[in-house]
Amino acid sequence: MLFKNITVLNEFLEIEQNRYVLITDDRISYIGKEPPAQSCGREYDGSGKLLMSGFFNAHGHSPMSLMRGYGENMSLQDWLNKKIFPFEDQLSGEAVYWATMLSMAESLRYGIVSTSDMYYFCEDMARAVIECGAKGNISRSIVNPMGAPVSELDSFREMESFYERFHNKADGRIKVDMSLHAEYTSNPETAKALAAYAKSLDDTIMHVHVSETRLEHEECRKRHGLTPAAYLEKMGIFDVPAIAAHCVYADDADLDIFKAKGVTVAANPVSNMKLASGICDVQRILDKGINLAVGTDSVASNNSLNFIEEMKVMAIGCKVRAQDPTAVTPQDAIRAATVGGAKAQGRSGSGVLKVGNKADLIVLDISAAHMNPVHDLVNNIVYSASGSDVIMTMVDGKVLYENGNYSTIDIEKTIDQAGKATQKILERL
């Protein structure tokens, strides 16, 4: 496929106009001012369009799409105990498959090419991701609140089997991560056992909730005399590459741990604000030189997977927290949403528009009124654009979404089946 006369956001997050970009198989093979010497396949007129890296969602729970709008205007504990946990107890593999497919459709609509997911019924999730052509880092979340022996945990055996059967499947589009849900949902023996298993593998990433709420942060101090980050480091959880989701209450010592261990912080601004958990201090994370990524969390707490909205809220929320309008630049937000997330997922060669990189790309319509005039297009991408401006999403060189149409998803059937699965669960509650 050849994009011609298109504006691009290059690898340095600079704008270049009237470029030719050639996609060969799953890679970007040419970027230049002149047409390539050879090209084949479709030619795409890029007039009034912007080509850039797709987005990498560093923290999500895709099957929770069935719970969109189900529990609203509630405290976190009431939301979890009265709404979310009872609903999740009724989930089946088939329901999770359709819920994941629904989230993949929404993700592709909003330019998300890959998602780090933490949940269960992981094989059904992987099946949906593989079929739709997207990418996914999927982890079987380990919880053990009663402290049962690790050898008795079905979840642990499911995790091991899932890794053995699915890691790097679908030409590497599926990666199997490890996941300790959080410090407060397990005991030290479970954390140590998971850390040891992860270290025994040649290639995996840890995914864990960290200091999402003040209560979580302070209760961990009472239980262990340590912050969640310090506790997880002591258990060995950060001895492999890791994504620490939320980190709203992480202190300076915690950030020093993340920096020393190479941990990525995945900020989830919309979800954290909606649940009144707080605002992650993204500027401090950037100042420490920690890899920053962006997550949506689930649509049960976010209500959408609109990643451009997520970037904007992260940027302006941090300005409010810091009381500094210069905090978190548009470039910072875009970098976190693209290459920061790709790095967090272990997807080298993705996240920037560069020859030789994977063709995980999106096209934005920049001709609309709300995107003009253009004093600085990078500013407009973060502060003016809307998720609806994404008009094409490409993964590994294949167009999966374009102008309302999906090439791999039967969207009407997906919406129908997800609705039926939801209704069946509600009838049992």
Disulfide bonds with the S-S distance in Angstrom:
none
